């Protein structure tokens, strides 16, 4: 189909126009351009759509397209605060787990059972994609954001008064998880409404809030546990979340009408999209690598190398600080070097660092280096998810595709931490390994997942470009 035919059909309303179809038609109509030098088809600007200037705007004037800033920076600030009090707060679960184990807080509690509780919160959040999109479609973004805020606060406060493991699992794993999901799924497409060239940079700043929250709340939670106990530590965290998130949910704003975005509950067609399926595979492998390393580092330091609990906890803080700095830096790199290119390089570094730094580590100093590298790189999936998906399917279909993206990631998020513990127990019980060597299987597995995930992006790059030219920016 020619460029003219595509635009004619779109203007006459004969078919629903996909960003990919229009841009591919334009590219096909061009002559005299070198192969590989054209704008990738998935990166079509939304303002290229015929007739879009006639639609009403939400947060912008008609026809101005994507502002690449403006009120978008307010949205970035809100998302920094939101991520600090949601995903940053979630990192304190490791602090609570250490306390539960040390004090036998719940009868029958074990490392493996607590691992499921931590994984369940993230998995529940990611599985909330269809629910969040349904609420967005019916009521706009405000209702799911308010629901998320209430569940985040309520889940922590109720977990504080739980005395049995099953009730704790519901509050910490399900209620808190629903809050995570409603906040994440609702806000994940928003920055693409405000940024184009700077999208990955803005996403990096926003996701840096997770590291900021982890750095702050890991230390304040530890102090609260020592002085006030579990009950009040959780209640205080829940109240802090409520106070911070209340203004955030009313300041966040999208441009859904201006961009003609769609919030479909669940469109299974994305599972067979020839380009998007590579993104799903990348995300699954890298999510497992992320959680295995995140939850095993402190344990390796204390039980593997015999370091103090204080040093083990400090590694978690260093990792969070590295996230806070690394995510904006990788966001800038994604915009400058190509989103798929730089994400593939990033996760290659993740995998190699596990094998080259973590595996042979025998001292605290080497683990500090690994925590810095891992913190700066492993969480890039949260930066790259929306920009890479927007590049592949277009902003118009971003919310729909991201819904499938997050639902799919619920599985690796749920099993990541338990897998790390199973590999550790296998090394100890069946291979007779002790100390640092007991973690070799876990470390090797984490490194392999990171490298494999990086390789999956080559398939996405091939589909995006239409060729195997590795050095082409995409």
Secondary structure, 3 states (H helix, E strand, C coil): CCHHHHHHHHHHCCCCCCHHHHHHHHHHHCCCCCCCCCCCHHHCCHHHCCCHHHCCCCCCCCCCCCCCCCCHHHHHHHHHHHHHHCHHHHCCHHHHHHHHHHHCCCCCCCHHHHHHHHHHHHHHHHHCHHHHHHHHHHHCHHHHHHHHHHHHHHHHHHHHCCCCHHHHHHHHHHHHHHHHHHHHHHHCCCHHHHCCCCHHHHHHHHHHHHHHHHHHHHHHHHHHHHHHCHHHHHHHHHHHHHHHHHHHHHHCCCCHHHHCCCCCCCCHHHHHCCCHHHHHHHHHHHHHHHHHHHHHHHHHHHHHCCCCHHHHHHHHHHHHHHHHHHHHHHHHHHHHHCHHHHHHHHHHHHHHHHHHHHCCCCCHHHHHHHHHHHHHHCCHHHHHHHHHHHHHHCHHHHHHHHHHHHHHHHHHHHHHHHHHHHHHHHHHHCCCCCHHHHHHHHHHHHHHHHHHHHHHHHHHHHHHHCCCCCCCCC
